[in-house]
Amino acid sequence: MPKLLLCLLLLPGLAHAEASRIISLAPHITEILFAIGAGDQVVGVDEASDYPEAATELPKIANYRSLNLERILALKPDLVVAWQSAQSLQVAPLVQLGIRVEYSEPKRLEDFGDELLRFGRLTGNQQQAQQVAEHYNRTLHALRQRYRDTAPVKVFYQLSDMPLMSASQHTWMGQAVALCGGDSITANSPTPYPQIDPEFVLAQDPEVILAESPQAMQRWQAWPALTAVSQKQLFTIDVDTLHRFSPRTPGGIATLCRLLELAREHQPNTD
């Protein structure tokens, strides 16, 4: 009996076929699929999937709050890819209906190359996925080598203004700051995305404050003695490349590293 079961499991018809009608439920998933050459296999995306431009033309079947199950079923997907920590409960009805659901939630910058390869296997685009993964890994390695011995820069990474939130060292953004030689004032937070008081930031006196827009950092102008303010180092960042784990992430990290290099120019010379 064990041999018979093994033979059955090895039959090609019983293995998962390469997906041809894919639904993506998160922007980073959509970017991955298009980057590895599976864009033509995507039949539906979430409302926040705005890159590449071709993704904006696809049916919108979900937002950050809910899924439109009726529209999803009408598209007859053979694969739904979801963001596990945020959407596992939302996709439970699809699993119960027998629709194949895979999850994407890489935790570390180093894991993303493997994630690209996994998507290649799921979609039958192994060759292009391999090329994208190799480019990602090379670029990430080059950035680590370039900035590994740089002087630390004290950073406040502002995720949101109301409420005031940041990111720990275990998040994608926290890892990016560390790679660039940044010393995040919330790196050791026990929660991934801590909500903090302005007084904490003032006490830490960061050299650099990062946020998605100048308007989001307007409050800090009320404290001209704050180092980041006095040195005019309130820098805007591209949240799409830093908050989404995608093949564009190394480009976002490179830009972040260049901003911290500007801050190092204002540091006192210790030679």
ABEGO torsion letter per residue (X at the ends): XAAAAAAAAABAAABBBBBABBBBABAAAAAAAAAAGAAAABABBBAABAOBAAAAABBBABBAABBBAAAAAAAGBABBBBBAAAAAAAAAAAAAAGBBBBBBBBABAAAAAAAAAAAAAAAGAAAAAAAAAAAAAAAAAAAAAAAAABBBBBBBBBABAOBBBBBBAABAAAAAAAAAGBBBAAAABABABBBBBAAAAAAAGBABBBBABAAAAAAAAABAABAAAAAGABBBBBAAAAABBBAAAAAAAAAAAAAAAAAAAABBBAX
